[in-house]
Amino acid sequence: MRLFGREPQVLQLTVSQFSLRLQHWLEKRPELTRIAIEGEISGWKPQSSGNVFFSLKDSRAVLKCFAGWKEVRKFPPVHDGVAVVATGAIGIWEKSSEYQLRVVAIAPLGVGAIAARVEALRKRLQAEGLFDGERKRQVSRFPHRVALVSARGQGAEDFETTLREKSPNVVVTFIETRVQGDGAEIDIAEAIDRASRSKADAIVVVRGGGSYEDRYPFNTEAVVRAIVRARHPVVTAIGHTGDRHLADEVADAVFKTPTAAAEYIAGSWAEVTARITHQKRLLYNAIDRKIVRSGRDRDAADQRLRRAIDRRLSQLRERLLQLQNRIERRNPRHRVAERGARLTATLVKLDASRDRVVSKRTNALALARSRLLSANPEGPLERGYAIVTYAGRTLRNAAEVSVGDTIEARLFHGRLAANVERVSEDE
């Protein structure tokens, strides 16, 4: 009860009316209808509808946020703990009477200026034609040597492990470099130049993920120019995200992950190995069939020869009988004895000739069979010899390999892998 003056006027509203008035008041504040707020994302919760609820927080406060599915589609990849700049308008969520930021755009903190520089560089390089497909080179499908440009623990291990498992004949020369931080682009460009001077069939540039800022060196002119001037085709596998870097734009082949790049390089070798195995199996089968056919041909030829000799002997015996009959009709006993002796000697010679011819043809057939067997690739292996290969090729000269190269020896049972410790061209 007030003794002097009137009671102050009290505005009585429902909760809904109060929230609506506060909403109208906020909408009339131009500085709150388009505001950019920095903070760390927390509680990122996508809904089945595509909308997202989350919070922005710093060390002292938390701000509730909401984004519709149409806007979310345009956001860069974000997750809890990422520092961002969220742009939108302040509004009231009537059901809980909480104010919130209705977000229409998100950018990683500090990325805006970087993205602007990258886009400007992209336009300049594109005007030079550096992104044109006609400029790019074909990556060898059967590389023997690969120069790997990366940092330890930045996807290099994944690449080397996959390539070693799927195609151990490919030699990898690791060229270590920084891949992030101030000045890293200069180190990367120099590493690509060193790889370009090596005896490589392809240069592979990889790193294992990281934030947009961490991957910024791969959006710099120094790295782009190094890839363009490289003497060998360049393959990139930078990060595990869907981002496209300027280095990817000028590379001759691009893969999402280091593992995918290794599988591509190893793929052709695996295909060739399978094809060689198939052809070898066909060759062995053909040799087996040839040996079987040769055996059958030898038996058939032997039978034909024996039948021909038998026919000839039968003809001679018939002729002998005819002569004997004529002699007996004339009855010159001394001439009969002489002719009989001559005929007997002739029969002996014919029998001996038959045996020599049969033996000669049999030996010739055996020699032909031996030659066929000696053509069998497995023959020398069974006698203790080995087939030595390097990089898929059969070695015939020690000068074809160098100290430190890995060679493979195929034995009759199993294979051996060995490192070359000494090379001598002595006879």
Summary of the structure (lengths in Angstrom):
residues: 427
radius of gyration: 44.8
end to end distance: 123.7
largest distance: 188.3
contacts: 1183
relative contact order: 0.07
helix: 48%
strand: 20%
